[in-house]
């Protein structure tokens, strides 16, 4: 309730503008004491510093983003990050791009070249930009040799240029009948063992 004789307009203007408590010889009481305490707190807030020796802030002066101690609505380096993004950043910072790309060729072979080619071939090794493939049959070895240009283009688009520069294709591995360091040259296994 407002006091008789005072209008609401004068109450609002009194809140908007700080009033000074004039020394009258009497101690301020009630609303005058509250107003004096509020004015003192506002004045102290204008000169508040976060640490001794820090420059004093002016009223209405926002903190710089470097000094903020809270997170805002936008992205912030202190916010939780997806694991994939952190791993990519760590790989780039440590210079592991090339070994990671080379490992991806071997590990993600099916997703890089497609299920049909991956079912008939297997990457055996990648050294100095030369990818060695082992084909399921001699017919597929010939087919992969013919497709090597297309495979190089697909791999360059997926893992980056100059990771794979040459493809060497081997046929299926036949069993070795040679046993031990000393063996006799001859016709090899025959269809009769006995």
Secondary structure, DSSP 8 states (H G I E B T S, - for coil): ---TT--HHHHHHHHHS-------SS---THHHHHHHHHHHHHHHHT--SSTT-----TT----TTT--S--SS--TTS---HHHHHHHHHHHHT-HHHHHHHHHHHTHHHHH-HHHHHHEEEEEEETTEEEEEESSHHHHHHHHHTHHHHHHHHHHHH-TTS--EEEEE---------SS----SS---S---
